[in-house]
């Protein structure tokens, strides 16, 4: 599996608890923080739910 880099580009303030929990599950806590994950269907689904808050690169 290939790796995917996920960077938080917008704040989680005024977002739903579900979106905040998704960011936390991805390992993102602060704006401009980057994490690297395997490109699995589960991770891609999580990214899709918060795609307005994150930027992804391969």
DSSP file (Angstrom, degrees, kcal/mol; ACC not computed):
  #  RESIDUE AA STRUCTURE BP1 BP2  ACC     N-H-->O    O-->H-N    N-H-->O    O-->H-N    TCO  KAPPA ALPHA  PHI   PSI    X-CA   Y-CA   Z-CA
    1    1 A X              0   0    0      0, 0.0     2,-0.1     0, 0.0    39,-0.1   0.000 360.0 360.0 360.0 146.0    0.0    0.0    0.0
    2    2 A X        -     0   0    0     37,-0.2    37,-2.7     1,-0.1     2,-0.2  -0.465 360.0-113.5 -86.7 162.7    1.1    3.5   -0.7
    3    3 A X  E     -A   38   0A   0     55,-0.2     2,-0.4    35,-0.2    35,-0.2  -0.633  22.5-158.3 -94.3 152.9    1.4    6.3    1.9
    4    4 A X  E     -A   37   0A   0     33,-2.8    33,-2.4    -2,-0.2     2,-0.5  -0.999   8.8-143.5-131.9 134.5   -0.7    9.4    2.0
    5    5 A X  E     -AB  36  57A   0     52,-3.4    52,-2.3    -2,-0.4     2,-0.5  -0.856  15.3-165.5 -99.2 130.9    0.3   12.7    3.8
    6    6 A X  E     -AB  35  56A   0     29,-2.9    29,-2.4    -2,-0.5     2,-0.4  -0.972   4.4-172.9-120.6 125.3   -2.6   14.5    5.4
    7    7 A X  E     -AB  34  55A   0     48,-2.9    48,-2.7    -2,-0.5     2,-0.5  -0.971  22.3-132.6-120.7 129.3   -2.2   18.1    6.5
    8    8 A X  E     + B   0  54A   0     25,-2.1    24,-3.5    -2,-0.4    46,-0.3  -0.697  29.8 169.8 -79.2 124.7   -4.7   20.0    8.6
    9    9 A X        +     0   0    0     44,-2.7     2,-0.3    -2,-0.5    45,-0.2   0.542  59.1  46.6-113.8 -12.5   -5.2   23.4    6.9
   10   10 A X  S    S-     0   0    0     43,-1.7    -1,-0.1    20,-0.1    22,-0.1  -0.946  86.7-102.2-131.2 154.5   -8.3   24.8    8.8
   11   11 A X        -     0   0    0     -2,-0.3    -2,-0.1     1,-0.1    19,-0.1  -0.294  15.1-136.9 -72.0 155.5   -9.2   24.9   12.5
   12   12 A X    >   +     0   0    0     17,-0.2     3,-1.4     3,-0.1    -1,-0.1   0.385  65.1 123.7 -91.2   1.0  -11.6   22.5   14.1
   13   13 A X  T 3  S+     0   0    0      1,-0.3     3,-0.1     7,-0.0    -2,-0.0  -0.408  78.4  14.1 -63.5 138.8  -13.3   25.3   16.0
   14   14 A X  T 3  S+     0   0    0      1,-0.3     2,-0.3    -2,-0.1    -1,-0.3   0.728 100.9 124.9  64.8  26.1  -17.0   25.5   15.4
   15   15 A X    <   -     0   0    0     -3,-1.4    -1,-0.3     1,-0.1    -3,-0.1  -0.731  69.0 -90.3-106.4 161.9  -17.1   22.0   13.8
   16   16 A X     >  -     0   0    0     -2,-0.3     4,-2.2     1,-0.1     5,-0.2  -0.251  33.8-113.4 -68.0 159.5  -19.2   19.1   14.9
   17   17 A X  H  > S+     0   0    0      1,-0.2     4,-2.4     2,-0.2     5,-0.2   0.847 117.5  57.6 -61.4 -33.5  -18.0   16.7   17.5
   18   18 A X  H  > S+     0   0    0      2,-0.2     4,-1.9     1,-0.2    -1,-0.2   0.906 107.1  46.4 -64.6 -42.1  -17.9   14.0   14.8
   19   19 A X  H  > S+     0   0    0      2,-0.2     4,-2.2     1,-0.2    -2,-0.2   0.892 112.3  50.8 -68.4 -38.6  -15.5   16.0   12.6
   20   20 A X  H  X S+     0   0    0     -4,-2.2     4,-2.1     1,-0.2    -2,-0.2   0.907 110.6  49.4 -62.9 -41.2  -13.3   16.8   15.7
   21   21 A X  H  X S+     0   0    0     -4,-2.4     4,-2.4     2,-0.2    -2,-0.2   0.865 108.9  52.8 -66.7 -35.8  -13.2   13.1   16.6
   22   22 A X  H  X S+     0   0    0     -4,-1.9     4,-1.7     2,-0.2    -2,-0.2   0.917 109.1  48.8 -65.9 -43.4  -12.3   12.2   13.0
   23   23 A X  H  X>S+     0   0    0     -4,-2.2     5,-2.7     1,-0.2     4,-0.7   0.917 112.4  48.9 -61.1 -42.7   -9.4   14.7   13.0
   24   24 A X  H ><5S+     0   0    0     -4,-2.1     3,-0.9     1,-0.2    -2,-0.2   0.900 108.8  52.7 -64.6 -40.6   -8.2   13.3   16.4
   25   25 A X  H 3<5S+     0   0    0     -4,-2.4    -1,-0.2     1,-0.3    -2,-0.2   0.822 107.1  53.0 -65.2 -30.6   -8.4    9.7   15.0
   26   26 A X  H 3<5S-     0   0    0     -4,-1.7    -1,-0.3    -5,-0.1    -2,-0.2   0.634 122.0-110.4 -76.4 -13.6   -6.3   10.8   12.1
   27   27 A X  T <<5S+     0   0    0     -3,-0.9     2,-0.5    -4,-0.7    -3,-0.2   0.651  72.3 138.0  93.7  17.6   -3.7   12.1   14.6
   28   28 A X      < +     0   0    0     -5,-2.7    -1,-0.3    -6,-0.2    -2,-0.1  -0.859  11.2 151.5-102.6 127.5   -4.3   15.8   13.8
   29   29 A X        +     0   0    0     -2,-0.5     2,-0.3     1,-0.2   -17,-0.2   0.621  61.3  35.6-122.2 -28.0   -4.4   18.3   16.6
   30   30 A X  S >  S-     0   0    0    -19,-0.1     3,-1.4   -18,-0.0   -22,-0.3  -0.887  87.1 -91.3-132.0 158.3   -3.2   21.6   15.2
   31   31 A X  T 3  S+     0   0    0     -2,-0.3   -22,-0.2     1,-0.2     3,-0.1  -0.443 112.1  20.8 -66.6 142.3   -3.4   23.6   12.0
   32   32 A X  T 3  S+     0   0    0    -24,-3.5     2,-0.3     1,-0.3    -1,-0.2   0.526  89.7 137.8  71.8  10.3   -0.4   22.9    9.6
   33   33 A X    <   -     0   0    0     -3,-1.4   -25,-2.1   -25,-0.2     2,-0.4  -0.694  38.9-155.5 -83.0 138.1    0.3   19.6   11.4
   34   34 A X  E     +A    7   0A   0     -2,-0.3     2,-0.3   -27,-0.2   -27,-0.2  -0.941  13.6 180.0-119.7 137.2    1.1   16.7    8.9
   35   35 A X  E     -A    6   0A   0    -29,-2.4   -29,-2.9    -2,-0.4     2,-0.4  -0.914  18.4-138.6-128.8 159.1    0.7   13.0    9.5
   36   36 A X  E     +A    5   0A   0     -2,-0.3     2,-0.3   -31,-0.2   -31,-0.2  -0.978  26.3 168.9-123.3 129.8    1.4   10.0    7.2
   37   37 A X  E     -A    4   0A   0    -33,-2.4   -33,-2.8    -2,-0.4     2,-0.1  -0.899  40.8 -94.4-133.0 160.3   -0.9    7.0    6.9
   38   38 A X  E     -A    3   0A   0     -2,-0.3     2,-1.8   -35,-0.2   -35,-0.2  -0.488  45.4-111.5 -67.6 147.8   -1.3    4.0    4.7
   39   39 A X        +     0   0    0    -37,-2.7   -37,-0.2    -2,-0.1     2,-0.2  -0.575  60.4 152.8 -86.8  78.3   -3.8    4.6    1.9
   40   40 A X     >  -     0   0    0     -2,-1.8     4,-2.5   -39,-0.1     5,-0.2  -0.653  59.4-110.0-102.5 161.3   -6.5    2.2    3.1
   41   41 A X  H  > S+     0   0    0     -2,-0.2     4,-1.9     1,-0.2     5,-0.1   0.849 118.7  55.1 -58.2 -33.6  -10.3    2.5    2.5
   42   42 A X  H  > S+     0   0    0      2,-0.2     4,-1.9     1,-0.2    -1,-0.2   0.935 110.4  43.5 -66.1 -46.0  -10.8    3.4    6.1
   43   43 A X  H  > S+     0   0    0      1,-0.2     4,-2.5     2,-0.2    -2,-0.2   0.907 112.8  52.4 -66.3 -42.0   -8.3    6.3    6.1
   44   44 A X  H  X S+     0   0    0     -4,-2.5     4,-2.0     1,-0.2    -1,-0.2   0.863 108.6  51.5 -63.4 -35.6   -9.7    7.6    2.7
   45   45 A X  H  X S+     0   0    0     -4,-1.9     4,-1.4    -5,-0.2    -1,-0.2   0.891 109.9  48.9 -66.3 -40.0  -13.2    7.5    4.1
   46   46 A X  H  X S+     0   0    0     -4,-1.9     4,-1.0     1,-0.2    -2,-0.2   0.909 110.9  50.3 -65.2 -41.8  -12.1    9.6    7.2
   47   47 A X  H >< S+     0   0    0     -4,-2.5     3,-0.6     1,-0.2    -2,-0.2   0.890 106.5  55.5 -63.4 -39.3  -10.3   12.1    4.9
   48   48 A X  H >< S+     0   0    0     -4,-2.0     3,-0.9     1,-0.2    -1,-0.2   0.858 103.2  55.5 -62.6 -35.1  -13.4   12.4    2.8
   49   49 A X  H 3< S+     0   0    0     -4,-1.4    -1,-0.2     1,-0.2    -2,-0.2   0.766 121.4  28.4 -69.6 -25.2  -15.5   13.4    5.8
   50   50 A X  T XX S+     0   0    0     -4,-1.0     3,-2.3    -3,-0.6     4,-0.9  -0.015  78.6 127.3-123.0  29.5  -13.1   16.2    6.7
   51   51 A X  T <4 S+     0   0    0     -3,-0.9    -1,-0.1     1,-0.3    -2,-0.1   0.723  70.2  61.4 -63.3 -20.5  -11.8   17.1    3.2
   52   52 A X  T 34 S+     0   0    0      1,-0.2    -1,-0.3    -4,-0.2    -2,-0.1   0.578 109.7  42.0 -79.3  -8.9  -12.8   20.8    3.8
   53   53 A X  T <4 S+     0   0    0     -3,-2.3   -44,-2.7   -44,-0.1   -43,-1.7   0.534 113.6  51.1-110.2 -11.4  -10.3   20.9    6.7
   54   54 A X  E  <  -B    8   0A   0     -4,-0.9     2,-0.4   -46,-0.3   -46,-0.2  -0.815  60.1-145.1-128.9 163.8   -7.4   19.0    5.3
   55   55 A X  E     -B    7   0A   0    -48,-2.7   -48,-2.9    -2,-0.3     2,-0.4  -0.990  20.7-156.5-125.4 137.7   -5.1   18.8    2.3
   56   56 A X  E     +B    6   0A   0     -2,-0.4     2,-0.3   -50,-0.2   -50,-0.2  -0.900  13.5 175.3-119.9 147.3   -3.7   15.4    1.1
   57   57 A X  E      B    5   0A   0    -52,-2.3   -52,-3.4    -2,-0.4    -2,-0.0  -0.976 360.0 360.0-141.3 153.8   -0.7   14.5   -1.0
   58   58 A X              0   0    0     -2,-0.3   -55,-0.2   -54,-0.2   -52,-0.1   0.429 360.0 360.0 -95.7 360.0    0.8   11.2   -2.0
